[in-house]
């Protein structure tokens, strides 16, 4: 549900776990399972052990399970927490129980969702909304695009996108937050975007079934009256190299919808050049660190190299992190087409939100 200033109240997305009175823990590591059984018994839980599985019952209304989770968070290594599967208050026996165990989260994810190892309140209580940073054509400084960046407000305090996505990833909720980010970006831009393009960040690893999981963005574009060709989906170089086969299948779906693709945070190494040739993006965004290293001669050489390859592939080049006129002049001389950074504008709420909230500081 959206408020009048574009903020999204999406608590229902997170499905915070209730206190559990029965827990199944599964792992092929017999030693790990034995250690967990020992801790559970010490805390007064009834333990039934079988190969690869523990069945724990709590007669204290779930308080013993809570204490066990906190102890496991302190005493297990990250690798051990990732090796345990957890099903809380599972169905009794049969196919339903087997299916539940097959799809059960790891202990690391379960602990994060319960706020034991991550501040879930950042997501559960947050109002989520998008801010927008202009992208300008360097030749005449005309705004030709806006990049949407997700923000959250918790107890009146703004929370940055990096914190939101860190917590979401810890809790296994990255696909949900990625989807909210896409749809929030489109909805928030609809009333005022005009003829500008809209850049939206997305992690291909969060999209498992494009036809289903991107349907909300398709509908949001239609409802907003934004031509699909004006949506530019940004893919970070780090996330892009994880699984190129999956990446290309997701990008193929984007392009089948008429969306364009931007490769973000590009440097000049071999991996960047190889990825550019594989992805053949419509837009290449020069990494902030590379741009801000100018006028260093090495940085000039690298920027020139990326620009030449991008133009050979038919892509536009955006220089990110432009904060001074000197850097703007540098990237223009080196062939960049577009610029983004504090020199041209900081990320701000959409106009309607700024009017309702008063002057932005």
Secondary structure, 3 states (H helix, E strand, C coil): CECCCCCEECHHHCCCCCCCCEEEEECCCHHHHHHHHHHHHHCCCEEEEECCEEEEECCCCCHHHHHHHHHHHHHCCHHHHHHCEEEECCCCCHHHHHHHHHCCEEHHHHHHHCCCCCCCHHHHCCEEEEEEEEEEECCCCEEEEEEEEEEEEECCEEECHHHHHHHHHHCCCHHHHHHHHHHHHHHHHCCCCCCCEEEEECCHHHCCCHHHHCHHHHHHHHHHCCCHHHEEEEEEHHHHCCCHHHHHHHHHHHHHCCCEEEEEEECCCHHHHHHHHHHCCCEEEECHHHHHCCCCHHHHHHHHHHHHHHHHCCCEEEECCCCCHHHHHHHHHCCCCEEECCCCCCCEECHHHHHHHCCCC
